[in-house]
Structure formats: C-alpha cells, structure tokens
Amino acid sequence: MENYSRNNNIIDGTLDDNQIMMHIGKGKYFGLTPVGKRIWELMEQPKTVEELIIALLSEYDVPEDQCRQEVSDFLKKAVSYDIIIKNEMA
C-alpha cells in the first residue's frame, strides 16, 4: 500500500483557477489545472489513490474509470517532477 504527500520544497499560490508552484530546490515553476489544483488541495494531508478518487467522484460528474486514469496520470507526472512524494506504507 502507498500514499502520496506534497513535497515540502514547493511554494504554491493561486492565479485565477490555476495553482502556480515553484520547486525551491530546483528553481522550476509548474502550473496545475483546476482539477490538479483540487488534487493538490486534497493532499494537504497524505492520501491514498483510493481516498483521492472517492473525494473527486463526490465532487465531479465523471466516470470512475476516467477518474482513476486521470488521478494515476497526474500522480505519475507529479512524482516524476518531484512535486508529490510517493510513500510506501507497511
């Protein structure tokens, strides 16, 4: 089992409906779409993929398989950019 958490080296803020972020250690900027922004908000505390999907399905009218795919894609990309940290749980 695994959960995901925000990287503490990220400074973030909101611009219109988008989340703007800067990785302090790497000096790189990132922007999130409104859905990516919502995932970021939900991850104020570490969350599993299932917790994220349940929360998003309660807020958005989207098929579950599409939600799962988009959450998975977002997390993979965010982990590769070191915005989100994947934590292995025992």
N, C-alpha and C positions, 0 to 999 in steps of 0.2 A: 504494500500500500504506500502511496505517496501523497504529499500535499504540496502546495505551491504558496510562496510568500513573496512579498515585494522585496526588491533589493534595497537595502538602506542607503546605498550610494546614489540614489535617484532623487533629484529635486523635481517637483512637479507643480503645475498650475493649470488653470483652465482658461481657454481662449474660445469664446462663443460656446459651442457644444463639444469642443475637442479638448483633449488632455495633451498638454505640452510637457515634455520631460527632458531633463539633462542628466546624463550619467556623469557624476562628478569625477570618478577615476579615469574615464576615457575621454571626457570632454565632448561627447557626442549628444546630439539632440534627437528626440523622437517625438512623433505625434500619434495620438490614438484617435480612432473614430469614436462616435458616441457609444457604440457597443463595447469597444475596447476600453473606453473610459469607465463604463459601468462595471466591467470585469475588474479593472484596477480598484474601483471603489469597494467592490465586494471583498477584495483581498486585503482590506485593512488588517485583518487577522488571517493567518494561513487557512487555506481552504483546499479541500479535495476537488477533483474534477466533478464528482457527483454533486457536491454542495453547490458548485458554481452553476451546473446545469439546472438543478432544481430551482435555484433563485432566478435564473434567466427565463426559464419556462413559465414561471409565475408572473413575469413582467412583460414578456414579449409573446406575440402570437406567431410562433414559428414551430415547424415540425421538430420533434425531438431528435431525429437523426441529423437534421441540418444543424441544430444547436450543438449537438455533440461534436460534429465535424468542425464547426467554426471555433468552438472553445478549444478543441485539440490543436487546430492550426494556430490559433492565437498563442497558446501556451508554448508550443514548439518554437515559434518565432521569437517570443519574448524571452525564453530561456536562452536561445542562441545569441540574442543581443545583450544578455546579462541584465535585463530589466526585472525579470522574475527569476526566483530561485526554486529549483525542484528539490524537495526534501524527502528523503526516504524514511519511512516510518516502520518500526519493527512490528 
